[in-house]
Structures are given as C-alpha cells and as structure tokens.
C-alpha cells in the first residue's frame, strides 16, 4: 500500500517565461523522491541497524518537508506531509508481513508526526475535532503494542 497523498509530476511544465510554475517541486523534489524510496525500503528491511537509520531519515525528511510547507504558509500541504508520515508508519506497523522490530520501531515513531499534527491542528478552527480523531487513532494503535 502506498502512502502517497499527493502525486506531483516529475518534470513540471515551464511557462513561456521559463520560470517554474511549481516552486515547491524544485526545493523539495529530491527530498520527496527520497521519502518515496524510503517508504518502499522500510517495510522490506530486516537489518535492525539499517532499519533504524532509515526510519530516522524518513522522519527527518518528512518533517523538513512539512516545515518548509509551513514556512511558505501552506498549511494544507504541511498537514499532508505530516499525515503521510503518520499513515505510512501506522500502516507499515500493521502490515501482516512486517517483522517485529520494524513494527515496534514504526509504532514508537508515530509520536513525532502525531505531536506535529496536534500542534498544527491547534491553530485551526475545527482543530479540536481533528485532534480528538488523531488521538483516538493513536490510542488504538498503541493498544496494539501492549
């Protein structure tokens, strides 16, 4: 299952003036490609050390992309990056073929995008409802740990 929430074309069309109509693609496109690559690699990895490094890199890249979107005043894109991180980690942890170390690491890592989403939702008018839903989802996920 792919956690891709937004799909961007790899080669954006140029305007007649030669400028890029999608400036977010140039600054984060290599990061977004690496994020997609890690999404494919993490569930397949059995080496605990490499898996830990990849999950940390995945979180760092995703949180950086979300922060960049936030600094550009694009809260919907920021939320999308954070939800992508959260959903991919959760879905990977609950996959039937996930090894125990990967499952544990993904579930433990859910808190980083969770807290970032909670902070983002506190700034929105309907944020309390979003926080409640997200908290219920995390609560159900953490019960799986016990």
N, C-alpha and C positions, 0 to 999 in steps of 0.2 A: 504494500500500500504506500502510495506516495503522499508526503505531507505538503506538497506544493500547493500553496494557496493562491499565489499569483504567478502567472507564466508570462515572461517578457520575451519578445523576440531577441535572438542573439545579435542580429545586425539591425539596429534601428534605422529607419529611413532618414535620409538627410533632407533638410529643407532646401529650397532653391538658394538660400544664402550660405549653405554649407555648415550651418550650426546643427547641433544635435537637439532634436525636439524633446528628448527624454534625458535630462541631465543626471538623474539618479542612476541610469544604466552605466554611465561611464565611471563614476566613482565607486560603485559597489558591485559592478558586474563580475569582477574576478572573485570577490568575496561570495557573491551569490552562487557562482558556479562551484566554488569550493564547498559551500554549505550543501549543495545538492549532492556533490560527490561523497561527502561525509554521511549524508543520510542513507546513501546506498551501502557504504562500507561498514558503518557501525553495527548493524544487525548481523553481519556475517563474521565479525571478528571474534576469535576465541582466545587470543592472547590478551591477558588481563592488563598488562602494562600499556600495550598499544591501544587497547580499547579506552582506557582511562585518558590517555593523551588525546585521542580523537574526540571523545565526549567533551573534554575541556575546550578543545579547539572549536568544536561545533557551537558550544555555548558562547565562547568569546566572539566568534564571527557573527552569530545571530544577534547577540546583544549589541555589538557595534553597529550592525545594520539598523537595528531598531533605534539606537541612539542618534544615528545620522538622520533617520527619517524624522525623529522628534525635533532635532535641531533645525530642520527645514520646515517645521510647523506642518507636518503631515501625519496627524495622529492616527488616521485610518491605516496608513502604511506601517506605522510604528506598531500598532496593535496586530496587524497581520504578521509581521516578523515574529513578535512575541508569541502569538498563538501558534504559529508554525513550529517554533521550538518546543512549546509545551505539548502540542499534539503529537509531534514526532516522537518525543521521549516517552510519552504515555503509551502510544500505540506500539512502539518497539518493545517496551516492557511487557505488554500484554500479548505479544505475538506468541503463538504456540511453539514456534521453533527457537525462541530466544533462550540463550544459555543463562544459567542462574546468575553469573557475575554481571552480565550485561543487564539483566532485569533489575538487579539490585542497584547498579550504578545509574541507570536511567530513572528509576523511581526516586533515588536520592537527589538527582539533579533537577527534578521537577520544580523544586522550590525557587530556583533562580528566575526562570521565566514567570512563575507564579507571583513572586513579590514585585517584579517589574510590571506585570499586568495589573496587579492590585493598585500600585501607585498610579498607573495611567488611568484606571477606572475611577479613582477618587476625584479626578479632575473633570469628570463627565457628569452631565445632568442625570442620566439613568445609571450611573456608576454603581450604586448600591445593589441593584438587581444583578448586574454583571459580576460583581464581587461575590455575591451570595452563590450564584451558579458555579463560579470558578472554585469557590471554597468547598462546595458540595462535591464537585468532581475530584478535587484533590483529596478530600476526606475519604471518598470511596476508593481512590487509588491507594492511599496509604494503608487502608484496612487490608489491602491485598498483601502488604508487607508482613503483617502480623500473623 
